[in-house]
Amino acid sequence: MRNLLALLLAFGLMVISGNFVYAQDGESQEQATDTTASTEQAPAEEPQPEAEATPVASGDEDEGEAPGGFQVLKKYFIDGDWRFMSFVLVCMILGLAFCIERIITLNIATTNTDKLLSRIDDQLKTGDVQGAMEVCKSTPGPTASVLYEGLRSASQGPEAVEKAIVSYGSVQMGLLEKGLVWIALFIAIAPMLGFMGTVIGMIQAFDRIQAVGDLSPSVVAGGIKVALLTTVFGLVVAIILQIFYNYIVSKIDGIVNKMEDASIALVDIMAANNIFKK
């Protein structure tokens, strides 16, 4: 269910981002038409005597309304050719969706093992193995599930308990690592898409040079700028997803370590309460 919600969230963000890009393109076209219309009407406004005061006022407004970081990001996104930027944006949205889903799942799976073992110990001191199993069943998380499997094999001896813990622990380990393959895939694909956009942009820049027939800096600089923006965004997406990926891996390692410690402690508790001799 959480995976479905995450994918629906990713789809919604993709639709919103697509509408945003097209809206920005429409606004840029409207601004271009407005500027051309204003330039055509400029000669009729030359005789007005108040034209000398306008440059000072416009300069003050530009200084007071400096573009923010998000506005600059939008500008560079549109300048980098939305055909390649959209693929990088999709990688970021899907990667973040998987990261958020894993972080929420791992936070839910985190269990206070000391408190859980103390409750199991209280039940086993009275010889109530079924009560200890109910404690594990009522506690969420993979650690409680592994301990439940160990308690269920208590009548077969310590070797059977250890075997059950190891076998079911590998199953829980696979569930904890679910989705990490997709995050790693988006980390690898995002910079590759950026590099592909850069290469295609460089090819287009050289095509312009060939069409113009002159190696002018304006023609070369414009094409190279658009080409390099895709690489920058691809690397930024890969860096962001890599940080989340390392956090998730460290979270999984912490849960697995606590799971192993709790499993060893469970066998010791069962042996101390003479559960295997009954």
PyMOL commands that set and color helices and strands:
alter all, ss='L'
color gray80, all
select helices_A, chain A and resi 2-45+49-64+69-79+82-109+113-125+129-137+142-152+154-156+158-176+180-212+217-272
alter helices_A, ss='H'
color red, helices_A
deselect
rebuild
show_as cartoon
